[in-house]
């Protein structure tokens, strides 16, 4: 709360603060607002001038994305998270976030570069991958319900927990350091819910200390890794109940336990390549001790939950904007070289990492 300041929009007593970042001066600016203007407008700097942008219940992002955000939901979320802020174990856990984020960023960048080099230098593998993408041109585009690798039901269930808890983790760190949550809402892709979002009161990461900014950025990655671990345990728990009905099924189950590398591949990709897996086995190969013949869907959900959360964590930790890992370089070096130059570095990293990936996918 604020006292003694007037709202810059209407002149009423200010009770809220919106944080703006001025890239030219490389400083943050606190904009005092009343409750009404805080909920209805978003201040934006354009050519050094303050511009007021309408911020209603629904925000449209062409061509077919839109978001529904609520102040009441934000206040309810804040009250819930404030009960958790006092838990010492949780506060200690967030202290490990910067180390996890940086380590995962290094591992993810190295793995991405290595996998691209390995696949492009292995002629047989490269030919198979190109053949697969020619046969399935929509595979890998990442649009739920259109991408054949992302079945609608399993993906939406997995993404609901992945995105919702990811955003709540960001919100938790905001509350730990006393920052407000401006809005909470849901993203839609047409009529399909595509994820949740938590909106902070502006560019809070510019105002935070470097370590705090890393904790804020890496909180979502942290929780995605935890979800991936829980999903993996659940998957192997179900796998332990499978009873093979023929020799081929026994061989497949043994291979799955000894070398579970298939879990890191989109589950339906193996099926589309006619490679059997415990997630999508040929009909009649298995019966489950507890679920009978109804094991396929829960195993598929857990496999997708592990796959999506693991790779969301890895890819989101890459040191490029607008990913969460894009805050690593600014947080570590902005005090020495300035925020603008640190953002230029993240843009160069984006080009270095993205161009080979695009060339591999589409050429």
C-alpha positions as CSV (number, residue, x, y, z in Angstrom):
1,X,0.0,0.0,0.0
2,X,1.0,3.6,-0.6
3,X,0.1,6.8,1.2
4,X,0.7,10.5,0.4
5,X,1.0,9.9,-3.4
6,X,-1.5,10.6,-6.2
7,X,-2.5,8.3,-9.0
8,X,-0.7,9.4,-12.2
9,X,-3.8,8.5,-14.2
10,X,-6.7,10.1,-12.4
11,X,-5.2,12.0,-9.5
12,X,-7.0,10.0,-6.8
13,X,-5.0,8.7,-3.7
14,X,-2.6,6.0,-4.8
15,X,-2.8,2.6,-3.2
16,X,-0.8,0.5,-5.7
17,X,2.5,0.6,-7.6
18,X,3.2,-0.5,-11.1
19,X,6.9,-0.9,-12.0
20,X,8.0,0.3,-15.4
21,X,11.4,-0.2,-16.9
22,X,13.0,2.6,-19.0
23,X,15.5,0.9,-21.4
24,X,17.1,4.2,-22.4
25,X,18.0,5.2,-18.9
26,X,18.4,1.6,-17.8
27,X,16.3,2.2,-14.6
28,X,13.0,1.2,-13.2
29,X,10.3,3.7,-12.4
30,X,7.5,3.2,-9.8
31,X,4.1,4.4,-11.1
32,X,1.6,5.2,-8.3
33,X,-2.0,4.2,-9.1
34,X,-5.3,4.0,-7.4
35,X,-7.1,0.6,-7.2
36,X,-9.4,1.4,-10.1
37,X,-6.7,2.5,-12.5
38,X,-4.4,-0.3,-11.4
39,X,-7.1,-2.8,-12.4
40,X,-8.2,-1.1,-15.6
41,X,-5.0,0.3,-17.2
42,X,-1.5,-0.8,-17.9
43,X,1.1,2.1,-18.1
44,X,3.5,1.7,-21.0
45,X,6.6,3.7,-22.0
46,X,6.6,4.7,-25.7
47,X,9.4,6.9,-26.9
48,X,10.0,8.1,-23.4
49,X,6.3,9.0,-22.8
50,X,3.8,7.4,-20.5
51,X,0.9,5.8,-22.4
52,X,-2.1,4.2,-20.8
53,X,-3.3,0.9,-22.3
54,X,-6.7,-0.5,-21.4
55,X,-6.5,-3.7,-19.3
56,X,-9.8,-5.4,-19.2
57,X,-11.0,-8.8,-18.2
58,X,-10.2,-10.2,-21.7
59,X,-7.0,-9.6,-23.6
60,X,-6.9,-10.6,-27.3
61,X,-3.6,-11.8,-28.9
62,X,-4.1,-12.2,-32.7
63,X,-4.8,-14.5,-34.5
64,X,-6.6,-16.9,-32.1
65,X,-5.2,-16.5,-28.6
66,X,-6.8,-14.6,-25.8
67,X,-6.5,-14.4,-22.0
68,X,-9.0,-13.9,-19.2
69,X,-7.5,-12.4,-16.1
70,X,-9.0,-11.4,-12.8
71,X,-8.0,-9.1,-9.9
72,X,-10.2,-11.1,-7.5
73,X,-8.5,-14.3,-8.5
74,X,-5.2,-12.6,-7.9
75,X,-6.2,-11.5,-4.4
76,X,-7.5,-15.0,-3.5
77,X,-4.2,-16.5,-4.9
78,X,-2.2,-14.0,-2.8
79,X,-4.1,-14.9,0.4
80,X,-3.5,-18.6,-0.3
81,X,0.2,-18.2,-1.0
82,X,0.7,-15.9,2.0
83,X,-0.1,-18.9,4.2
84,X,2.7,-20.8,2.6
85,X,5.3,-18.0,2.7
86,X,5.8,-18.6,6.4
87,X,6.8,-22.3,5.9
88,X,10.5,-22.4,6.5
89,X,11.1,-25.5,4.3
90,X,9.6,-23.8,1.3
91,X,11.6,-20.7,1.8
92,X,14.8,-22.7,2.1
93,X,13.9,-24.6,-1.1
94,X,13.7,-21.5,-3.2
95,X,17.3,-20.7,-2.2
96,X,18.4,-23.6,-4.3
97,X,16.5,-22.3,-7.4
98,X,19.4,-20.2,-8.9
99,X,21.8,-23.2,-8.8
100,X,19.2,-25.5,-10.4
101,X,18.4,-23.0,-13.1
102,X,22.0,-22.2,-14.1
103,X,22.9,-25.9,-14.0
104,X,19.9,-26.9,-16.1
105,X,20.6,-24.0,-18.5
106,X,24.2,-25.3,-19.1
107,X,23.0,-28.9,-19.5
108,X,20.1,-28.0,-21.7
109,X,22.2,-25.8,-24.0
110,X,24.9,-28.5,-24.3
111,X,22.4,-31.2,-24.9
112,X,20.6,-29.2,-27.6
113,X,23.8,-28.5,-29.5
114,X,25.1,-32.0,-29.1
115,X,21.8,-33.6,-30.3
116,X,21.7,-31.4,-33.4
117,X,25.4,-32.1,-34.2
118,X,24.9,-35.8,-33.6
119,X,21.8,-36.1,-35.7
120,X,23.1,-34.0,-38.6
121,X,26.4,-35.9,-38.7
122,X,24.6,-39.3,-38.6
123,X,23.3,-39.7,-42.1
124,X,21.0,-42.6,-41.4
125,X,19.3,-41.0,-38.4
126,X,19.0,-37.7,-40.3
127,X,17.3,-39.4,-43.2
128,X,14.9,-41.2,-40.9
129,X,14.0,-38.0,-39.1
130,X,13.5,-36.1,-42.4
131,X,11.4,-38.9,-43.7
132,X,9.2,-38.8,-40.6
133,X,8.6,-35.1,-40.8
134,X,7.8,-35.3,-44.5
135,X,5.2,-37.9,-43.7
136,X,3.9,-35.9,-40.8
137,X,4.4,-32.2,-41.6
138,X,2.4,-31.0,-38.6
139,X,4.5,-33.0,-36.1
140,X,6.5,-30.9,-33.8
141,X,4.6,-27.6,-34.3
142,X,3.5,-27.7,-30.7
143,X,-0.2,-26.9,-31.2
144,X,-2.4,-29.2,-29.0
145,X,-5.0,-31.0,-31.1
146,X,-3.2,-30.3,-34.4
147,X,0.2,-31.6,-33.7
148,X,-0.2,-35.4,-34.1
149,X,2.4,-35.9,-31.4
150,X,0.2,-34.2,-28.8
151,X,-3.0,-36.0,-28.2
152,X,-5.7,-33.7,-26.9
153,X,-6.8,-35.3,-23.6
154,X,-3.4,-36.4,-22.3
155,X,-1.7,-33.2,-23.3
156,X,-4.3,-30.9,-21.8
157,X,-4.2,-32.8,-18.5
158,X,-0.4,-32.8,-18.4
159,X,-0.2,-29.1,-19.4
160,X,-2.9,-28.0,-16.9
161,X,-0.7,-29.1,-14.0
162,X,2.6,-28.1,-15.7
163,X,1.5,-24.5,-16.5
164,X,-0.7,-23.9,-13.4
165,X,1.9,-25.0,-10.9
166,X,4.6,-23.3,-12.9
167,X,2.9,-19.9,-12.6
168,X,2.0,-20.5,-9.0
169,X,5.7,-21.1,-8.3
170,X,6.5,-17.7,-9.8
171,X,3.7,-16.1,-7.8
172,X,5.0,-17.7,-4.6
173,X,8.4,-16.1,-5.0
174,X,6.7,-12.7,-5.7
175,X,4.9,-13.0,-2.4
176,X,8.1,-14.1,-0.5
177,X,9.7,-10.8,-1.5
178,X,6.6,-8.7,-0.9
179,X,5.5,-8.0,-4.5
180,X,1.8,-8.1,-5.4
181,X,0.1,-10.3,-7.9
182,X,-1.8,-8.0,-10.3
183,X,-3.9,-10.6,-12.2
184,X,-4.4,-14.4,-12.4
185,X,-6.1,-16.0,-15.3
186,X,-6.2,-18.5,-18.1
187,X,-4.8,-18.5,-21.7
188,X,-7.0,-19.8,-24.4
189,X,-6.2,-21.1,-27.9
190,X,-9.5,-20.6,-29.5
191,X,-12.0,-22.5,-27.2
192,X,-9.2,-24.7,-25.7
193,X,-7.5,-23.7,-22.4
194,X,-3.8,-23.5,-23.2
195,X,-2.4,-22.6,-19.8
196,X,-2.6,-20.3,-16.8
197,X,-0.8,-17.0,-16.1
198,X,0.2,-14.9,-13.1
199,X,0.8,-11.2,-13.9
200,X,3.2,-9.2,-11.7
201,X,2.8,-5.5,-11.3
202,X,5.2,-4.6,-14.1
203,X,8.9,-5.3,-14.5
204,X,9.6,-6.4,-11.0
205,X,12.7,-8.4,-12.0
206,X,14.4,-5.2,-12.9
207,X,13.9,-4.0,-9.3
208,X,14.9,-7.2,-7.6
209,X,18.4,-8.1,-6.5
210,X,20.1,-10.5,-9.0
211,X,19.6,-13.6,-6.7
212,X,15.9,-12.7,-6.2
213,X,15.4,-12.3,-9.9
214,X,17.0,-15.7,-10.6
215,X,14.7,-17.3,-7.9
216,X,11.7,-15.7,-9.6
217,X,12.7,-16.8,-13.1
218,X,13.7,-20.3,-12.1
219,X,10.7,-21.1,-9.8
220,X,8.6,-22.4,-12.7
221,X,11.5,-24.6,-14.0
222,X,12.0,-25.9,-10.5
223,X,8.4,-27.0,-10.1
224,X,8.3,-28.5,-13.6
225,X,11.2,-30.8,-12.6
226,X,9.4,-31.8,-9.4
227,X,6.2,-32.6,-11.4
228,X,8.3,-34.6,-13.9
229,X,9.8,-36.6,-11.0
230,X,6.4,-37.3,-9.5
231,X,5.0,-38.4,-12.9
232,X,8.0,-40.6,-13.5
233,X,7.5,-42.4,-10.1
234,X,3.8,-42.9,-11.0
235,X,4.7,-44.2,-14.4
236,X,7.1,-46.8,-13.1
237,X,4.6,-47.7,-10.3
238,X,2.0,-48.6,-13.1
239,X,4.7,-50.2,-15.2
240,X,5.4,-52.6,-12.3
241,X,1.9,-53.9,-12.5
242,X,2.0,-54.9,-16.2
243,X,1.7,-58.6,-16.9
244,X,3.1,-59.6,-20.4
245,X,0.9,-62.0,-22.3
246,X,3.5,-63.2,-24.8
247,X,7.2,-63.4,-25.3
248,X,7.4,-60.2,-27.4
249,X,5.7,-58.4,-24.5
250,X,8.1,-59.8,-22.0
251,X,11.0,-58.7,-24.1
252,X,9.5,-55.2,-24.4
253,X,8.9,-54.9,-20.7
254,X,12.5,-56.0,-19.9
255,X,13.9,-53.5,-22.3
256,X,11.7,-50.8,-20.8
257,X,13.0,-51.4,-17.3
258,X,16.6,-51.7,-18.4
259,X,16.8,-48.8,-20.8
260,X,13.9,-46.3,-20.3
261,X,15.3,-43.8,-22.8
262,X,11.9,-44.0,-24.7
263,X,10.4,-41.9,-21.9
264,X,12.3,-38.9,-23.3
265,X,10.7,-39.3,-26.8
266,X,7.1,-38.1,-27.6
267,X,5.0,-41.2,-26.8
268,X,3.1,-41.2,-30.0
269,X,6.3,-40.7,-32.1
270,X,7.3,-44.3,-31.3
271,X,3.8,-45.5,-32.2
272,X,3.9,-43.6,-35.5
273,X,7.3,-45.2,-36.2
274,X,5.8,-48.6,-35.5
275,X,8.1,-49.0,-32.5
276,X,6.2,-50.7,-29.6
277,X,6.5,-49.2,-26.1
278,X,4.7,-49.9,-22.8
279,X,2.8,-46.7,-23.2
280,X,1.3,-47.7,-26.5
281,X,1.8,-51.5,-26.8
282,X,0.1,-53.6,-29.4
283,X,-3.3,-54.8,-28.4
284,X,-3.4,-57.9,-26.2
285,X,0.3,-57.7,-25.2
286,X,-0.3,-56.7,-21.6
287,X,-2.8,-56.9,-18.8
288,X,-2.5,-54.8,-15.6
289,X,-2.6,-56.3,-12.1
290,X,-4.9,-53.6,-10.8
291,X,-6.4,-51.9,-13.9
292,X,-6.9,-54.9,-16.1
293,X,-7.0,-53.8,-19.8
294,X,-7.7,-50.1,-18.8
295,X,-4.1,-49.2,-18.1
296,X,-3.3,-47.4,-21.4
297,X,-4.8,-44.0,-20.7
298,X,-3.3,-43.4,-17.2
299,X,0.1,-44.6,-18.4
300,X,-0.2,-42.3,-21.4
301,X,-1.1,-39.4,-19.1
302,X,1.9,-40.0,-16.8
303,X,4.2,-40.5,-19.7
304,X,3.1,-37.2,-21.3
305,X,3.3,-35.5,-17.8
306,X,6.9,-36.6,-17.5
307,X,7.9,-35.8,-21.0
308,X,6.2,-32.4,-21.2
309,X,7.4,-31.2,-17.8
310,X,10.9,-32.5,-18.2
311,X,11.4,-30.8,-21.6
312,X,9.5,-27.7,-20.5
313,X,12.0,-27.4,-17.7
314,X,15.0,-28.0,-19.9
315,X,14.0,-25.8,-22.8
316,X,12.6,-23.0,-20.6
317,X,16.0,-22.8,-18.8
318,X,17.9,-22.0,-22.0
319,X,19.6,-18.6,-21.6
320,X,17.5,-16.8,-24.2
321,X,14.5,-14.5,-24.0
322,X,11.5,-14.7,-23.6
323,X,12.2,-18.0,-21.8
324,X,12.8,-18.0,-18.0
325,X,16.5,-18.8,-18.6
326,X,16.8,-15.5,-20.4
327,X,17.0,-13.8,-17.1
328,X,20.3,-15.6,-16.2
329,X,22.7,-13.4,-18.1
330,X,21.0,-10.1,-17.1
331,X,20.9,-11.2,-13.4
332,X,24.6,-12.2,-13.4
333,X,26.2,-9.4,-15.4
334,X,23.8,-6.4,-15.5
335,X,25.7,-4.7,-12.6
336,X,28.9,-4.7,-14.7
337,X,27.7,-4.1,-18.3
338,X,24.1,-2.8,-17.9
339,X,20.8,-4.3,-18.6
340,X,20.6,-3.4,-22.3
341,X,23.9,-5.0,-23.2
342,X,23.0,-8.1,-21.2
343,X,19.8,-8.3,-23.3
344,X,21.8,-8.1,-26.5
345,X,23.9,-11.1,-25.3
346,X,20.7,-13.1,-24.7
347,X,19.5,-12.2,-28.3
348,X,22.8,-13.4,-29.8
349,X,22.4,-16.6,-27.8
350,X,18.9,-17.0,-29.2
351,X,20.2,-16.8,-32.7
352,X,23.0,-19.2,-32.0
353,X,20.7,-21.8,-30.5
354,X,17.6,-21.3,-32.7
355,X,19.0,-21.2,-36.2
356,X,20.5,-24.7,-36.2
357,X,17.3,-26.0,-34.6
358,X,15.1,-24.4,-37.3
359,X,17.3,-25.6,-40.1
360,X,17.3,-29.1,-38.8
361,X,13.5,-29.2,-38.5
362,X,12.6,-27.6,-41.9
363,X,15.4,-28.3,-44.3
